[in-house]
Amino acid sequence: MGAQKSIHAGKAKIDVNIDFTHKLCASLMLPALSSSTGSPLSLIIGSLCIKHPNLFGGSEKLDVSWDKGLYDSNVLVAYRRPRPEWLAQQSFIIQQSISPEIGVHGVPMDNFSRSGSGGVNISRLSVGVDLNEPASSKWSSTTSIKFEHVRPMNDDGHSISRDANGFPVTCSGSPHDSMVVLKQESRYAKANECSFFHFTLQIEQGIPVLSKWLIFNRFKFAASKGVKLGPAFLLTRLTGGSIVGDMAPYQAFAIGGLGSVRGYGEGAVGSGRSCIVANSELTFPMNKTLEGAVFLDCGTDLGSGHLVPGNPALRQGKPGSGFGLGYGLRFKSQFGHFQVDYAINGFHQRTVYFGISNLAS
């Protein structure tokens, strides 16, 4: 299934994780997105993490991580300086990621139960500072300001400014977009033995440092409520968001897929300037290690799909709204947590999802 190893080099710690299970499960759900499968590295999915707790002798922390998926990768470098508890904790962040833009440009397949490659991949470089404010009561918040350089690419790795149909994939019309983004995230959490409530609000503001840089306001919220009903547990979740101002297609809200509306491929329900997604799931114990679940998901782009530049949702025939329902099993063991979901979408297409988490080392 995989391998995990921790190595101590002086005060630094190196974690290596190679995962073949994720490759097997993901390959069953997604078609090939790239022809670059000849490299031995393409057969490995995993992560490499290096942590140093005292870089310069003053409790400065350095974290370097590299995560590689089937078709995506992410490199993150974070440097944190020690600060008193009553002051905001500073983190200097450099991040480089590459991922296929399936949610917006992917093509719905098999009655919307899968999404094929749209031939657009996003390379994103961000450099900035995170400020984690001291938590007060049940609230916590993070403020960040970052410079972002976004470069769309085709499956061959070449920069593009338009998709295969000739529609723009950037806001500027050039092969890349640049922006400075001020982000504020506030979180609220409350829990007791019988229930919990979580709320998160993210607000992003694009600052036009230069005239060609993007200026926009984007917000997203997520509210979750869990209630114990005898031996069963009911979880409901509502997420949504909207964006005004300058916008590139890759900034659209993608609806559909695992974590959104099950029964649909990633982004197969819709991709718009706004969205609302509601999820509800009831789990009930079957024995000490096995739980059953029934769920209902639904989502809509609120009729905003045509407001995305190039209108990719209309060109790909996305319905703009949809629902999925089904049932599943949750199995907890000393080796990890296993999850299977069987979902049916609004077009009566059936999809099975597999999930593995908390694998034992």
N, C-alpha and C positions, 0 to 999 in steps of 0.2 A: 504494500500500500504506500510505503514511503519511509523516510528516515529523518531523524532529528538528532542533532548533536550540538552540545555546548562546549566551547573551548575557552579556557582562561589564559590570557597572555598578559602577565603582569596584573595591572588593575583593570585592564580591558576585558570585556566578555564578548565572544563571538558565537552567535547562534546560527546554525545552518539547518534548513528544513527543505527536504526534497519530497515532493508529493506527487505520486503517480495516480492516486485515486481521483483527484480532481480532474486530471486529464481524461480519465476514462469517462467520468460522468459528463463533463462538458462536451466531449467529442460526440456523445450520443444526442446532445441537444442542439449543437450548432454545426452547420456545414463548414467546410473549409473556407477560410477567409483570405488566405494568401497561398501563393504557390511556393513560398520559401520554407518548405518542409524538409529540405535535404540536410540542414544543419543539425548536428547532434544535439545542440542546445534546445532545438525546437521540441525534442522529446522529453524535456525536463520542465517540471513546474515546481516552484518552490520559492524560498526566500533566504536572504543572507542579511544578518543584522549584527552590527558592531557597536558596542556601547562602552564608553569610557566615563567613569564617574568623577574623575578629578584630572582634567586635561592639563591644566597649567598650575596645579597645586592649590587652587583656590575654590575647589568644589564645582568647577565648571564642568558641565555634562555635554558630551558629544554623542549623538546617535546617528549612525549611518545605516540605511536599510535599502535593500534591493529586492523587489518582488517581481516575479516573472510568471505570467499566466500563459494560456495557449496562444493568445494573439495580442497580449498587452504586456507592458512592463512599467515599473515605477521606481525611480531612484529618489530617495529623500535624505537630506542632510540637515540635521537640527542641532543648533548650539545654544545651550541655556546657561545663563549666568545666574549665580546665587543672588537672591533678593530677600529682604525681610518679609515675613508672612503678611504684613499689612499693606505691602506694595504689590503692584501688578508684576507677575512673573514674565520675564522677557524671553522669547525664543526667536533666534534668527534662522530662517528657513530657506533652503534651496531645494527645489523639486523639479524633476524632469519626468514626464510620463508620455506614453504612447498607447493609444487604444483605438479600436475600431468604433466609428460613430454609427452603431447599429440602431440606436434608439430613434434617431431622426432620419437617417438616410437608408436604413435597412429596409428590405423589401419583404412584406408579409407573405408567408407561404402556408400551404396546407390549411386553408380556412383560418388563417391568422394565428395558428398555433405555434408557428416558428417564424423567425426573421432571418432572411439571407443577407449576405453582405451587399452594401450599396456602393462599395468601392471607395469609401471615404474614411480615412483614419485621421485622428487628431494628435498632433505632437504639441505638448504644452510645457513651457518653461516658466516657472514662477520664482521670484525672489522677494523676500519681505520679512516682516516682523510680526509675531503674534504676542499679544498682551493678555494674559489670563488674570482677570480681576479676582481678588480674594472673595471666596464664597461667603454670602451673608444669608442666614436662615436657610430657606429652601431654594434660593436663587443663586445662579452662577452665570458668568458671562465671559466672552472672549472677544477682543477687538484685534483686527489685523489690517495691515496695509501692505499690498503686494503689487509688484510689477509683473504683468503676465504677457508672454509672447506666444501666440497660438498660430500653429502652421498646419493646415490640412494637407494630407498626402494621399496618393493613390496606393493601391496594394503593392506597387513596385517600389514604394518609398520616395517617389518624386513629388515635389511641392505642386499643388494645384490651387487654382482660384475658382474653378467651376467643376461641377460634377459631370457624370457621363452624359447627361442630357443638356449640358450647357448652362445650367443655372448656377448662380454664385453660391459658394460655400463659406465666404467670409463677408464681413460687413463692409470693409474698406474696398473690396473689389480686387485687391492685390493678393499675392499668395500667402499673406500673413496678416494678423491683427495684433495690435499692441494696445495695452490699457493699464491704468493704475486703478486698483480696486480697493476701496475701503469697506471692510466687512465687520458687522456687529452681530454676534450670536448670543442670545440669552436663553437660559435653560431653567426650568422649574421642575422640581421633583418632590413628590409627597407619597409616602407609603406607610402602610400598617399591615397587620397580620391578614386582613381580609381583602385589601384592595390597594391599588396604587394609581397615581396619575402623573404623567410626564407631559411637558409642553416645551417645544423649542421654536424659537423665532429667529430667522436669519434675514438680514437686510444687507444688500450689497449696493454700493454706489460707485459707478465708473466716473473717474475724475479726468477731465480732458486737459492733461498737462500740455499736450500738443494738439493742434487742431484736428489732426487725422486720427487721434486716439478715441476710443469709444466712450460715450457718455450715456449712462443708463441707470435705472434703479430697478433692482430685482429683489423680491422678497419670497420667502418660503416658510411655511409653518408645518409643524407636526404635533398632533395631540394624541396621546395614548391613554386608555383607561382600562384597567384590569379589575375584575370583581370575582371573588370566590363565591360560587353557588353550590353550597354543599360540598360534595367531593369534586365537582367540576369547576372549571375556571373559564370565564368569558373575557376575551380580549377584543377591544375595539380600537380602531385607529383611523384618524382623519388627517390627510395631508393635502396641501395645496400651495399655490403660488402664482405669481404673475410678474411680468417684466414690462417696463415702459422705456421709451427712448431708443437709442441705437441697439441693434440686435443682429447677431449672426445666427444662422440656422443651428449651429452646435449649442447655442444657449437655450434652445426651446425645451419645454418640459415634455419628456417622453413618458407615455402612459402604456403600461402593459408589461408583463413578464413577472418573474419571481421577485417578490418584494413590492409589487404594484398590483396588477390585476392578473392573477394566475389563470391559466388556460390560454393565454395569448403569448406570442413571442415578444421579445423586448421592443417596446415602442410600437407594437402592432395595433394598439387601440387608437393612438393618435399622438401628435406632437404639436403643441401650440404655445402661444404666448402666456396662456393661463391654464390651470388644471385644478381638478379636485379628485381625490382618490379616497375611497372609504373601504376599510377592511374589517371584518369581524370573524372571530374564530372561537369555537367552543371546544375545549379539551376535557377529557374525562379519563380517569384511570381504569385500566383493564386488569392490571396486576401490579406488582411492585416496580417493575421496570418498563412496562409497556403502557402507552397512552393512545387513545383514539382521538380523532379530531374531525370536526365538520367546519366548513368555512364558506364565506360569501364575500367576494371582492367586486367592486364596481368603480368606474372612473370615467371622466369626461374632460375634454379640452375646452369646455364652455363656449364652443363655437369659434375659438380663436385660431384654429389651424391655418386659415387663409391669411392671417396676419404675420406668419413666419415668412421671411424672404425666400422666394422661389416656391413657396407653398408645397413642400415635399409631401405633406400628408395627403393632399388631394391627388397629386401625381401618382402616389403609390396606392391609392384607393383605401386609405384607412378610414374606418367608420366614424371616428371622433368620440365615440362613447361605447362602452361595452361592460359586460359583467362576466364573472366566472364563479362557479361553485363546485364544491367537491368534498372529499374526505381524505383522511390520511392517518398515518401511524407515527408515533414518536417512541423511540427505543433508547433507553439510557443504560449504558454499561460501563465497566471499568476501562474499556478501551476507547470510549467516546460516545457521542450522541448521534444517532442516526434518525433521519426523517424521510418519509415518503409521502408525497401528496399526489392525488389523482384529481385532476381538474377538468371541467367541461365548460367551454366558452359559449358565447351567444350564437355561434354558428354550429353548435353541436359537435365540435372537434374536441377530442380527448387528448390530454397531455399528462405525462407522469414526471414528477420532479423528484430528484434524489438530493439529499443534503447530508453532509458529514461534518461535524464540528467537535472541538475539544478533544482531538485525538491524543491518546496517551503517548508519551515519548518512550 
